[in-house]
Amino acid sequence: MRTRRRGPHDRQMSFFDERRHEKTSPKPPADLQPTSRMAAKVAAPHVEQDLQRIVALLTARSDGLTYDAISEALNIPLQTVCWRMKDLRDLGRIAKSGQRAKTRSGASAVVWILIKEV
């Protein structure tokens, strides 16, 4: 039986081996993907309305809410709430309250509050 000669590319690399990361090419950013661009066009008319609904809910609930509670209260998919809350964080409109609350699944999650505009 012949034994195949092992070359430099045959050895298993450690996760921390720098060469491991050089060999994998990352996916292009999502904003370059045609399906992502199409999804953004479809979502665009709803973004402002979603933001307004979330701000109104957080205004009414000054003690704050988790992403999960917002999703449930407004009947908006959790993924959408996550993106809209990221938008509000980037705008400096929300902050962590320092509290945590249980989600529908029983996990502990951050409670977010609206930052009062001055």
Contacts in CASP RR format, 6 or more apart in sequence:
PFRMAT RR
TARGET T0000
AUTHOR 0000-0000-0000
METHOD contacts of the structure
MODEL  1
MRTRRRGPHDRQMSFFDERRHEKTSPKPPADLQPTSRMAAKVAAPHVEQD
LQRIVALLTARSDGLTYDAISEALNIPLQTVCWRMKDLRDLGRIAKSGQR
AKTRSGASAVVWILIKEV
13 19 0 8 1.000
13 20 0 8 1.000
14 20 0 8 1.000
30 36 0 8 1.000
31 37 0 8 1.000
31 40 0 8 1.000
47 84 0 8 1.000
47 87 0 8 1.000
50 74 0 8 1.000
50 76 0 8 1.000
50 80 0 8 1.000
50 84 0 8 1.000
51 84 0 8 1.000
51 87 0 8 1.000
51 88 0 8 1.000
53 74 0 8 1.000
53 76 0 8 1.000
54 70 0 8 1.000
54 74 0 8 1.000
54 81 0 8 1.000
54 84 0 8 1.000
54 85 0 8 1.000
54 88 0 8 1.000
55 88 0 8 1.000
55 93 0 8 1.000
55 114 0 8 1.000
57 65 0 8 1.000
57 70 0 8 1.000
57 73 0 8 1.000
57 74 0 8 1.000
58 64 0 8 1.000
58 65 0 8 1.000
58 70 0 8 1.000
58 94 0 8 1.000
58 112 0 8 1.000
58 113 0 8 1.000
58 114 0 8 1.000
59 114 0 8 1.000
62 113 0 8 1.000
62 114 0 8 1.000
63 97 0 8 1.000
63 99 0 8 1.000
63 111 0 8 1.000
63 113 0 8 1.000
64 97 0 8 1.000
64 99 0 8 1.000
64 111 0 8 1.000
64 112 0 8 1.000
64 113 0 8 1.000
64 114 0 8 1.000
65 73 0 8 1.000
65 101 0 8 1.000
65 111 0 8 1.000
65 112 0 8 1.000
66 101 0 8 1.000
66 103 0 8 1.000
66 109 0 8 1.000
66 110 0 8 1.000
66 111 0 8 1.000
66 112 0 8 1.000
67 78 0 8 1.000
67 81 0 8 1.000
67 82 0 8 1.000
67 85 0 8 1.000
67 109 0 8 1.000
67 112 0 8 1.000
68 78 0 8 1.000
68 103 0 8 1.000
68 104 0 8 1.000
68 105 0 8 1.000
68 109 0 8 1.000
69 101 0 8 1.000
69 103 0 8 1.000
70 76 0 8 1.000
70 81 0 8 1.000
70 85 0 8 1.000
71 77 0 8 1.000
71 78 0 8 1.000
71 80 0 8 1.000
71 81 0 8 1.000
72 104 0 8 1.000
74 81 0 8 1.000
76 84 0 8 1.000
85 94 0 8 1.000
85 112 0 8 1.000
88 94 0 8 1.000
92 115 0 8 1.000
93 114 0 8 1.000
93 115 0 8 1.000
94 112 0 8 1.000
94 113 0 8 1.000
94 114 0 8 1.000
94 115 0 8 1.000
95 112 0 8 1.000
95 113 0 8 1.000
95 115 0 8 1.000
96 110 0 8 1.000
96 111 0 8 1.000
96 112 0 8 1.000
96 113 0 8 1.000
97 110 0 8 1.000
97 111 0 8 1.000
97 112 0 8 1.000
97 113 0 8 1.000
98 110 0 8 1.000
98 111 0 8 1.000
99 110 0 8 1.000
99 111 0 8 1.000
100 108 0 8 1.000
100 109 0 8 1.000
100 110 0 8 1.000
100 111 0 8 1.000
101 108 0 8 1.000
101 109 0 8 1.000
101 111 0 8 1.000
102 108 0 8 1.000
102 109 0 8 1.000
103 109 0 8 1.000
END
